[in-house]
Amino acid sequence: MGSFMGGSAYAMARDIAEGLILINANSLKKFTPGELKQLQFELDKAQKESRAEQPAGDDTQAIQKRGRKLSRITSAMQMINSALMTRK
């Protein structure tokens, strides 16, 4: 098992999506490329699940919560892509 915060890539991806873990370029340095790809895979699954959830059109809070979750996932995936590109 890797050094994922929360114990697994799945748990870390969920925590990132919920805003419990904030990642940056320095926090990604301790992960191997394989671990980063595993985390990226789990984030992609979380992104698909979040996009599938369609809150009611008049539920502004739910729409905003979904948007924030998707934004956190997208930015984390961009950071992981950047980290993987710089290591090549």
C-alpha positions in Angstrom: 0.0 0.0 0.0 1.2 3.5 -0.7 1.5 6.6 1.4 -2.0 7.9 0.6 -3.6 10.2 3.1 -6.7 8.4 4.4 -5.2 4.9 3.7 -6.1 4.3 0.0 -6.3 6.2 -3.3 -10.1 5.8 -3.1 -10.3 7.4 0.3 -7.9 10.2 -0.6 -9.9 11.0 -3.8 -13.1 11.2 -1.8 -11.4 13.5 0.8 -10.1 15.7 -2.0 -13.5 15.9 -3.5 -15.1 16.9 -0.2 -12.4 19.5 0.5 -11.0 17.6 3.5 -7.5 17.3 1.9 -5.9 20.1 0.0 -3.1 19.1 -2.3 -0.3 21.1 -3.9 2.8 20.4 -6.0 4.9 19.9 -2.8 2.5 17.3 -1.3 2.6 15.3 -4.6 6.4 14.9 -4.5 6.3 12.0 -2.1 4.1 9.9 -4.4 5.5 7.6 -7.1 4.2 7.9 -10.7 2.2 4.7 -10.2 0.5 6.1 -7.1 -0.3 9.3 -8.9 -1.9 7.4 -11.7 -3.9 5.4 -9.2 -5.1 8.6 -7.5 -5.9 10.2 -10.9 -8.0 7.1 -11.8 -10.0 7.4 -8.5 -10.4 11.1 -9.0 -11.7 10.5 -12.5 -14.3 8.0 -11.1 -15.3 10.6 -8.4 -15.7 13.2 -11.2 -18.0 11.0 -13.2 -20.1 10.2 -10.2 -20.4 13.9 -9.3 -21.4 14.8 -12.8 -24.0 12.1 -12.8 -25.7 13.7 -9.7 -28.2 16.3 -11.0 -29.6 18.4 -8.2 -33.0 20.0 -8.6 -32.9 23.2 -10.6 -34.2 25.3 -7.7 -31.8 23.9 -5.1 -29.1 26.5 -5.3 -27.0 25.2 -2.4 -26.8 21.7 -3.9 -25.8 23.1 -7.3 -23.1 25.2 -5.7 -21.8 22.2 -3.6 -21.6 20.1 -6.8 -19.8 22.8 -8.6 -17.2 23.2 -5.8 -16.7 19.4 -5.7 -16.1 19.3 -9.4 -13.8 22.3 -9.2 -11.7 20.6 -6.5 -11.5 17.4 -8.5 -10.5 19.2 -11.7 -7.8 21.2 -10.1 -6.4 18.1 -8.3 -6.3 16.2 -11.6 -4.5 19.2 -13.3 -1.9 19.2 -10.5 -1.3 15.5 -10.8 -1.0 15.8 -14.6 1.5 18.6 -14.1 3.5 16.5 -11.6 3.6 13.5 -13.9 4.7 15.6 -16.9 7.6 17.2 -14.9 8.8 13.8 -13.8 9.2 12.5 -17.4 
